[in-house]
């Protein structure tokens, strides 16, 4: 046995080592795989030619750059040569760089860099804008807040108007452009994205039973010491002293965003959503309790006088308000019509707040048109509406 351990084991180890080497060789990415361009929502990344200045040289071009060692954003900034500027990240492992013409990657950055290609202006326009004619209301997003002045200048130069300027901390604003000049505005390298101005609409709520709420309740998980914020049409009577028993005594704060100072629910949707989320079932003898029947409430009424939804253009501010009141869950049973499968400026606002406030859980309804065409038990992403 000592002979087996000293002589045979090393041979077995050698065989395993050979197998590992062969396996790693087999799964090694094929040549050029690292340089395959990311798939864009609109259009495609165009080839970049090293050497003479291109048509965009005066303003620079937006390049997709990858580094073999996958550095973070701080290291990418350090590696970029003078005259080039980091704009942001593009999955997978790509970095958007506003670059002057270069003759080699060494003129662009230090380290093992690869130029994947150029992101043209046409790839920064939501496809739904194609084919439109005449004046069009759009939302335009700049790459950085410092780029906003240049973008607004481009809008004015194209004969457009700024309908709502960007709010502090936001990179987006509302504008009206003739459809014929949208492409020209998108060609400005300070423009990250142009999309239609989507209108919010109400969505239905899923039953607590589907989510397994009764099982959670059986373990005593009832939402005690938690604060849930809800942004919807309104809450019941809009008067704390006459609220239904299902909510009474648990309202921390209510805001009237659609009708200043008024948060009553003349539509009924918001009250329904609140009951699903945290009603205690008092009006039904406990039969129709919500998911978190002991949680406290911060309510933001979005209903306006015309029966529509008045949602803050910068969603970041929608979440900030109840966060300051102590809410760490924010639920929204509404979304923007016509955005199935889209990642919009509103989606970006929600993601930015979630990134800045990791202790806040933001929830959005997936939409009323959710479909599972491949029957894998998961709603297809192409049927989910923004900002979800």
ABEGO torsion letter per residue (X at the ends): XAAAAAAAAAAAAAAAAAAAAAAAAAABBBBGAAABBBBBABEBBBBBBBEBBBAAAAAEBBBBBBBAAGBBAAAAAAABBBGBBBAEBBOBGBBBBBBBBBABAAAABBEBBBBAEBBBAAAABBAAABGBBEBBBBBBBBABAAAAAAAAAAAAAAGBBBABBBBBGBABBBBBBBAAAAAAAAABAABABBBBBBBBBBBBBBBAAAAGAAAAAAAGBAGBGBBBBBBBAEBEAGBAAABBAAABGABABBBBAABBGBABBAAGAAAAAAAAAABAGAAAGGABBBABAABBBBBBBABBAAGBBBBBABAAAAAAAAAAAGBABBBBBBBBBGABGBBBAAAAAAAAAAAABAABBBBBBAEAABBBAAGAGBBBAAABBOAX
